């Protein structure tokens, strides 16, 4: 084959691959999923839907929620995947979601999906609170391991606790909601006032406090079980503490965004996201999936983990979100990390 023919063949092959790519339906999906989870999930979806391509817009829960609300009159996203159910309940109240019953809906537990029929959103997995406790740094400072949320207010922990800012982090928001649920409006804010005295900073990410504790920057980081489990698996000198009073939590959830012009493709993503194959992938990261009996037991997660979760009302959390965050910001914003 001459050089010219080889060159022409290469050009034609490139053009063919470009045409194939151009024919793929692109979905813009807003997410708060951890970056180290996205690859496995998209590969699982692509294996069954090779004609669809996902473009992710990823940030922490509070940032994604604010972005979606800001775009209400000019919607950009086709779908929202792996964002807190409390945020999706808020978007639903604003008329921003398209209800849809995915083909696997009946397999999803009622408590882990929107109760309406068809639902505006459905859960993928539960992510819940844990405290990452650096055993090496604690030993150096002669600091005991806590067992309860109220232990964290003891003077011995002053300046050694970090947690996420609830205005930017879904993890931080469910912590605040949990404390208000456990101790009521008055008792919850009194607890947070005491905790604030010991707080070194409030981060913009739910993962960061555990990462800081794992690195020994602080003794304790209030975070969530996935990040705690993965950091410990990598050899970080941390114990995971699941405070006895009860654990804040939320659902990583899925919804179709109103305004999408690619409804058929988005429905395929919804069908996959609710499938057992997808739940098996979620279960590699989280102890509880929205379909029961799918997740394998995870190391370092207690067997009664699900029983420790506080009672969560997603509709109520959505309705109170603006008021709660305004009050939290007024009281504690001085220790929020600078961006």
N, C-alpha and C positions, 0 to 999 in steps of 0.2 A: 504494500500500500504506500503510495507516494506521501510526501510530507503534507501537500495541500489537501489530499483526501483525509488524512489523519486529523488535520486541523479542522476541516469542515465537520468531521464526525464528532470531534470534541465540542465544537460550537453547538451542533444540533442536540447533543446529549445534555449540555448545559441549558439550552433553551427548553428542552423537554422537562428537565427537573424544575426549572423556574415556573413553567406552565403548571406542573403538578402542584407546586407550592401555592401558586396563585389561586388554584381551584379550591384549596382548603378553606373552610369556614373559620374565621378567626373570632374567638370569644374573648371579650375583655372581662376578666374576673377579678373583683376586689376581694382581698383576703387579709386575714391576720394570722394565717398559719405560719408556723416557724419555717424559716428558710430551708432548714435541713430536712423538712418533711415534703416539700413541694415536688421534688424530682420523682419520688416513688409514686405519689398520687397521680401526677400527670402521665407517667409511663403506664400505670394501670388503666387509665382512661383511654390513652392512645391505642393500647393493644386491642381495644374493642371498637374504637371510633377513630380510625386512621385519617378520616377526612376532615377532622376538626382540630384546630390548634388553639391553645390557651395562651393569652397574654395576661400575665399577672400584674396587678397593682397591689403591692404588699406594704403594710405598715402595721403599727400596733392598733389595737381595737378602737381606742378612743379617737385616734387620728382618722382611721377608715370611716368610723361612724360620722365624725364631723364633716369629712369630705363628701360622703353620700348625701348628708342633709344639705350641705351647701350647693350641691348639684341638683337639688330636687326639681327645679324648673328647667333644667337642661341636663337630663340624665345621660351618663356616659357608660356606665357598667351594664353588661348583659346579665351577670349573675354575681351573687355574693356568696362566698364559700369559706367556711372556717372562721366566721365572725360570730361573736357572742349572740346567743338567742335573745338576751335582754336588749341588745342593739337592734336585732331584726324585729322584735316586737315593737320597738319604737318606730322603725321604718314602716311597719305595717299600719300603725296608728296614723301615720302621715299619708297613707294611700300610695306607698311607693313600691309595693311588691305585687307580683302576679301569683295568686293562689294556684297550686298545682299538686295533684296527688301522684307522686312517682310510682312506678310499677311495683316497687318493693315497700310501699308505705305500711302495709299490714304487718310487716315483720318488725317495724319500729315501735318500741314501747310508747304508750299513750303519754306518759309523763315526760317523754323526751321529744315531743313534737307539738306544734300549734294545735289546740283542740278543735279548731274550726274544720269544716269539711267542704271543699278541699282545704288543706292547710296552706298558710302563707309561708311557712318555713318548717323544716324538720331538722332534728339533731343528728349529728355525726358521732360525737363522742363527748364525754364529760371531762372537763379539766378543772381540777380543784386545788385548794390551798395546801401548801406545805412550808415548813421553815427549814431552810438549809443552814446547818449548824457546823461550823468549822471546828473540828475536835482538836486540831493542833494548836490553833491560835487561842482557843478557849483554855487549853491546859497551860499555855504560857502565861495567861492573864488570870488563872485560877477562877474561871467563870463557869458556873454549873450549866448543864443542859436543861433548858426549860421543858415543861410538860404541858403547859396551858397557855392560852393567849394572855391571861392576866399575869403570868410569870414575867412576860416581856416588859411589864411596867416597873419591875424591881430596879432599884438604883444601881445594882451591879452591872446592868446592861447599858448604862448611859453611854451614848455615842457609838454603840456597837451594833445597832439595828438599822437595816435599810428595807424599804418596801416600795412598790410601784405607786406612782401618782394615779389615782382613780380617774382623773380627767383624760389621761392619755392611754391608760392600760386597763384592759378588761379584767386582768387579775386583781389590780388594785380596787377596781369598782366592786367586784364580787366580795372582796374582803370587807369593805365598808358596809355593803348591804348585809353581809353575814353578821357583823357586830351589831348593827341596828336591829336585826332579826332576833339575835340571841338575848340582847339586854334592853330592847326597846329604844325609843327615840332619845330619852334623857340619859339612860345608862350607856347607850352606845356612844354618844358624843363625849360623855364623861370618860369612858375608857380611852377613846382616841386622843383626848386631851392629855391623859397620863402617858400614853404610848408616845405621843409627840415629844415629850420631854426627853425620851431616850433615843429618838430618831436622829440618825446622822444625816440622811437625805432621803428624798422621794425621787425615784428614777422614772424615766418615761417608758420603760419596758418591763414586762412581767418576768422576763428571763434574767435581766441584769442583776437583781439582788442576789440570786443564787450564784450567778457567775462571779460576783464580787466576793461572796462568802467562800466560794470554791478557791478563789485566788488568794484568800487570806487578807483581803482589803478590809473586811469587817468580819466580826464573828458570826453574825446572823443575817440572812436575807430572807424576807417573806416573799415566796415565789409560788410556783405550781409544780405538781408532781412530775410532769414530763421532764422539765429542765433539771429538777433535782435528781431524778433517776439517771438521766443521760450523763450529767456531770459526775455522779458517783461511779457510774460504769466506766468512765474514762480514768478513774483513779483519784479523783479529788478527795481530800481528807474531810468529807462531810458526812454527818448523819442527817437523816430526814426526820423531822418532828411533825407529827400530826396532832395539833392541840386537842385536848380532850373535850372541850366544850362543844365542838362542832366545826365543820369546815365549810368555808365559802366555796362556791363552785358556779360554773356556767356551762353551757353547751357550745361546742364548736358546731355551727349550724349552717344550713344551706337555704338560699332563697333565689327566686327568679326576679330580676329587677325590672320594674315597670319601665317601658320605653325601649326595651330590646327589640330590634328588628330581625332577630335570629332565633325566634321562639322554638322552632323545631330542634335546632342544635342545642339550645339551652336545656330543653326537656331531656335530651339524651344525656347531658351532663348530670342533670338531677336524678335520672334513673340510675346512672352509674354510682353517683355519690350515696344513694340509698341502698345499694346492693350489698350482698354478703361479701363479695370480693373486695369492695371498698372498705367494709367494716373490718375485715381481716387486716388490711393495711393500717387502719386507724388503731386497731388493737395492738399493733407492734409498739405504739407510742403511749397509749392510754389504757388504764385498767378497766374502764367502763365504756362500752360502745352502745349506740342507740338501739341496735339489735342485740338482744340478750344472748349470752352463751357463746359469744364469738371470740372475745379477747382472752388470750392466754394470761395466766397470772404473771405479774411483773415483779421482779426482785425489788425489795425495799418498800413495797406498797402493802399495807396491812390487809388481811383477808376480809375484814369487816369495813373496808373503806367506804363502800356505798352507803352503809348504815350511818356513817359519821357525817354525811352531807346534811347541811341545814335545809330546812324547807324553803324552797325557792319559788317565788311567784314572779314569772317573767313579765307579765303584764304590769304588775305593781312596780317592779323594778324600773320598767320603761317609763311609767308615768311619773315616778319620783326622781328620775335621773337628773334632770336640770336643777331641781331644788337641792338635792343632796350634794351634787358637785359644787354648786354655788356656796353652800355652807362649808363644805370641806375646804374649798379654795380660800374662803375668807379667814378660816382658822389656821391653816397650815401651809399656805403657799410659800412662806418665807424659806422653807427648807427644800423646795423643789429644785432639782438639778437644772443648771442652765443648759440650754440647747447649744 
